[in-house]
Amino acid sequence: MRRTASLLAVFILSFAGRQRAVSHPEPVPAGTPTFSKEVVRIFQQNCQTCHHDGDIAPFSLVTYADAKPHAALIKFMTQTRQMPPWKPTGGCGDFADARTLSAADIDTLGKWVEAGAPEGNRSDLPAPLDFGSGWVLGQPDLVLRLPEPYTPKAEGDTYRCFTLPANTTSLKYVSAVDAHPGDRMTVHHLLTFIDTTGESVKLDEADPGPGYTCFGGPGFALTGTLGGWAPGTRPLQLPPDTGFELPANARVVLQIHYHPHAGMPMPDQTEYGIYFAKTTPKKTMQVLPIWNRDFTIPPFTSNFKVDATFPLLTPVGLKVWFIAPHMHLLGRKMHVETTHLATNKTQCLINIDNWDFNWQGAYLFKDPIVIPIGSRISAAAWYDNTTAQAVSWGEATTDEMCIAFLGVTIE
């Protein structure tokens, strides 16, 4: 319901803000912000990596013709701080590349809209950003693509695994990953698993059609991951001197969760882009899940709390480089922290008090968080179940999850 109301508001405001773009720039009073001088630079720095053709945003903000029809909507969404989307609250975790606008930038955008969203002098335009490859980080070194389109069933959830050869003859290290879901309306999330035994090929051959059914996991012993994707996720670029391992002759298995919306799902041919490190990193990145898979949210219950704790005190020292919380549609808040039992010192890793399933992500710390030996890592999540049905952990979209993925290196 919240999502429907939000989309309706976006439509109404966008429609209200549509005005015919002038064919030639008109003079504007001195001191008035213009698209060509101030506004496009704000867009380049904060918006265009999502708002360009073919990416996650519903419209482009690359050119004046792109932006002018959405002027009123831009003012509303930035002044209410709904855009850029950024879920972590302040005072808990110091994150790199925070998608936030300064008060000065918000004021500039507001004044631009109030002045009629003038274009200004085109000679003031900066060089455009290059999105020609279709990938935010540029053309990947390796693109894994479903070998043929796959159309999931029209009702219910489908978990399908696709085993793809990486065609590497030696050990590689991965410095960044990105995903292009083929059908963003149907792909609920994507996880990657590394197969060094060829077991995924046998599973694929035993199941008709592209890929194989894989509820609960990929069906073979896990040896590693190359990250994943969920709605709202941007490319994950690992810090310097860290990287995921991709063994020689390995296969990468894409586990894709499909959840069709109204109507027939489209054929999907998701792509996963992989960028190799240019030098051997000093530390291998690993993903540590903090989760609770044994809970039930009663019907007609608001603010229901679920706790999750890593089952052991950390036996080795860790550095946490990024964190990626994950819940489904009933999630409202999540808080993750670490406590060193010997000193009783607690450190907050992330706090989200306005969860939105459509805006998830892996949040990279400016500096890694050091977790000493003998620490507890815990998460707390809150849910709002207004339905008449109890909801438990499960893999369907209408089930729930409580997970915080931590990108760690062993110290």
N, C-alpha and C positions, 0 to 999 in steps of 0.2 A: 504493500500500500504506500509506504514511504517512497519507494522507487517510482511508482506511477505518478504520485503527486509531484515529485521532483521533475520528472520528464515533462509533465504538463506545464509546470512553471517555466521550464526552459523554453518550451515551444511558444508559450504566450509572450514571454519577454523577447525572444528572438524575433518573433513576428512583429512585435511592436517596434523593435529597433531597426527594422529594415527600411532603408532609405536608398533612393537611386543614387549610385555613385556618379559623380560628375565626370565628364569625359576629359576635362582639363582642370588642373588645380586652380583654385580661386585664392586670391590674396586673403591673408588672415591677420588679425591685429598682432602687433609685436607682443611677445611673451606668451602667446597661446601655444600650447603643445600641438604638434602635428604628427601625423603618422610617419612621415618620411624622416623626421629628425629625432623625436623622443620615443614615440610609441613603438615603432618597429624594433628599436633596440631593446626595449623591455620584453617584447615578444621573443626576440632571438635568444635572450639570456634565460628566460623563464618558461616559455610556452611552446615554441615551435618544435621542440623535439617530439612532442605529442601531437601538436596541431599542425601537421602537414599531410598532404594527400597520402592515403594508404596506411596511416598509423592509427593509433587507438582513439584519438579525439574525433568528435562528430563533424568537425569542420576545420578548415585550414586557417592559419593566421599568418601566412607567408607574405601575401600581397595586400595592398590597400583594398582591392576589389574583394578579397577574401574577408577582410576584417570589418569593413564598413557596415554590412547588413547586420552584424552582431554587436554593434556598439553598445546598445542599452544593456544587453545581456552581459557583456564584458564588465561594464560598470557594476552591475548588481552582483555578479559572482565574485568579483575581486573585493568589493567593499564588504561583503558578508563573509569573506575569507573561505568561500567554498572552492575557489580556484586561486592559485594552483592547488591541487589536492595534496594535503600533507597531514597525516594522521597522528604521528607522535606528538605528545604534549611537551612543553618546555620543562626544563629542570630534571629531566630523566633521559640520559643518553645524549651525547654530543655527536650529531650525525653530519656526515659530509653531504654536499649537494642537496641541502634541504630545499624543497620546493616551496619557498615562501617569498612573498613580495614585501618589500620595505613599505613603511607608511608613505614615504615620498613617492614611490612608484605607484601605489594605489591612488594617491592624490593626483598624480599626473594623468593617469588613465581617466579618473573622474572628470577632471577639467577638460580633457580632450573630448569626451562624450558631451559634456554640457555645452561646449563650443560648437557642436554640430559635427564632431568627428572629422575635422578638416584633414585633407591629404598633405598639404604643404608642398614645398619645393622638391621635386623629384631628384634634384642634384644633391640633396642632403641624404639620400638613401645610402646605407652601408652596403658592403658586398653581401649578397645573399648567402645563407648557409646552404651547404650541399647535401641534399637528401636523395641524390640521383640513384644511389645503389639500392634504395629501399630499406637500408639498414642504418639505424641511428649511429652505430660505431663504424660505419663503412663496411665494405664487402667482407664477409667472414672468410677465414682460411678454409673452412669446411662447412658445407650446408647439408644437413641431414634432412631428407624429404621423404614423406610417405611414398612408396614406389608407385602407388596408384590411389586414386580417390577412394575414400571409405565413407559410406553413408550409414550413420547409426540408426537404430530403431527410432520410431517417431514418439514412443512413449516410454517413460522410465529412464533409468540411468544405465549407461554402457561404459564399462572399463575395457579398453582395448590396448594391447601392447603390440608395438611394431618394432621388429628387430632389424637394425640397419648397420651395415659394415662401416667402420671408420676408415678402413683401408690405410692404416698406419703400419709401417714396418718396424718402427722403433718406438720406445716410450716417448710420449709427448706430454707437455704440460699446457693446461688450458688457463688462459688469463682472463677470458670474458666469454659470456654466452648471451644469446638473445633468442627470442621465439617469435615466430609469425604464425599464430593460429589461423588455420584455413577458414574456419567459420567461428568468429568470435561470439556469436550468439549461442552457440551450442557447446563449445569447448569450455568446460568448467575449470579444469586445471590440467597441468602436464607435469610429470615427473620423469627424470632420466635415471637409468640404471646401467651399469657397465657389466657386460657378460664376457668373461675370458674363457669360458668352457664350451661355448656353442650350444648350450642347453636351450636357449631361446629359439634357435633354429628348429629344433625338434618340436618344440611346443607350437611353433608357427605351422610346421608341416602337418601336424595332427589336427589342425583347426581349419575348416574351409574358409575361404575368403581372405582378404588382406589381414594380417596380424592374427592375434589370438586373444580370447577372453582372459582377463587377469584381475578379477576382484581380489582384494586383499594383498596383492603384491605381484611381482613379475613372474613368480613360479620357479625361481632358481636362487641359489645362494648368492647374496649380494657381495660385490667386491668394490663398489664405489658409486659415485654419482657425479653428474655434471650440472647439478642445480635443477631448476624447473621454472614453471610459469603459472601464474594465477591472474585473474582479471585485475588490471591496473598495474601489473608488474612492468618495470622498465628493465633495460639491459643490465646485467650484473657484471661489472668490471672489477675484478679482484685487485686488492692493493699490490703495489710492487713487491717483488720477492716472495709472492705467494702464488699458488696455482693448484688446480685440480689435476690429478694424475689420470692419463689415458694410456693404458698399457698397449704394447704392440699387438697388432692383429685382433684387437678387441672389437666387440660389437656394442653399439649404444642402443638401448631399448627405450623407446618413448612410450610411457604409459599415459594414455590420454583418457580423461574422464569426460564423457559427453552427457549433457543434460539438455535435451531438446526443449525449446520454448514452444509457443503456439505455432501451429503449422508444421509442415514437413521440414526436417533438417536438410541442410544443403550438403552436398558431397564435400568432405574435408580432405585437405592435403597439406597438413601442418608442416612447417619448416622449422628447424632448430639450427641456429648459427653458432659456430664454435670458432674462437680466436685463439691461436696458439701463442704461448709466451716466446719471446725472441731469445731469452736466455734461461738457463735452468734456475728456478726459484730456490730460495733458501728453505722455505717451509711449504709443506703440502697441506692444502686446505681440505678439511673434512667437515661433514655436516652432522651435527649432534641434535637429535630431536628431544624436546622436553614435552611430554604428552600425558594425557589421561584418556584411556580408552574404555573406562568402566564408569559411566555416569548416566543418569536419566534425569531429564528436566521435566518436572511435573506439569500437567496442563494448567492453564490460567495462572502462571507464575511469572512474576517480573523480578529482575535483579537476582536471579538464581546463580549462585557462585559455584564454580568448579575449580579445584586445585590440582596442579600437576607438578611433580617433582622428579628430577633425575634420580633413578633408584639408588645410586651410590654417591657417597662423597667423592669428589674428584680425586682419583688416585695419582694424577700427575698435574703439573701446572699447565694451564691453558691460557691462550689469548683468544678472545672473541673479536672477530673482525666485522661480522654482520649478523643481523637477526631478522627473521621473517616470521611474524605471527600468522596463524591461520585458524579461522573459524568459518562457519557457514552463515545462514541467513538470520539466525536468532541471536548471534553474537552482538554484544553491545560494548564491552570493555575488555581490555587485557593488560595485565601488569606482570612484568618479568624482572626478577632480581636474583642476585647471588649473595650468599652469606658465608663468610669465613667463620667456621665454628670456633676456632681457637681464640679469635679476637672478638667474635660477635659483631664484626663489621659487615654492614649490608650495603650493597651498591645496586642502584636501580639501572636496569638495562634498557627497558622501554616501557612506556605507558601510553595506551591508546584509550581514550574515553569516549570516542565517537566512531566505533567500528562501522565500516562500510564494505560489504563483500566485493563491491565493484572496484574498490581502490585498495588493493593489497600490494605488498612489495617486500623486497629485501633491503633493509636499511643498513648502510655502511657507516661504521663509526669513523670519526676523524682520526682518532688514535685507538688502537686496540685496547679492549678491556682485559686487564690481567686478573686471572682467577687462580689464587694460590691452591696448592694441595690441601685437601680437607675442607673443601667448600661445598655448599649445597646450592644447586640451581633450581629455582622454583618459578612457577607461573600461576597466576590466578585469572580466571575469566568469568565474565558475568553474561547471562543470557536472559532474554525476554520472550517467553513463550505465551502468546495470547490465544493459542489454539486450544481445542478441546482434547488434543492428543498429547500423550507423553512423547518426548523426543529423546533418543539415546544416541550414543556414539554410533556412527555408521558411515558408509561410503557414498550413500545417495545424497544429493543436494538437500533434500528435505530432512536428512539426518543432521547430526551436528558433529563437530570436531573441536578439540582443544589441543593445539600444537604450537610450539615456538621452535622453529628451526634456527640453530646457531651455527654460523660458519666459524670453525675453530682451527687453530694449529696447536700442536703439542709442544710445550716448552721444556 
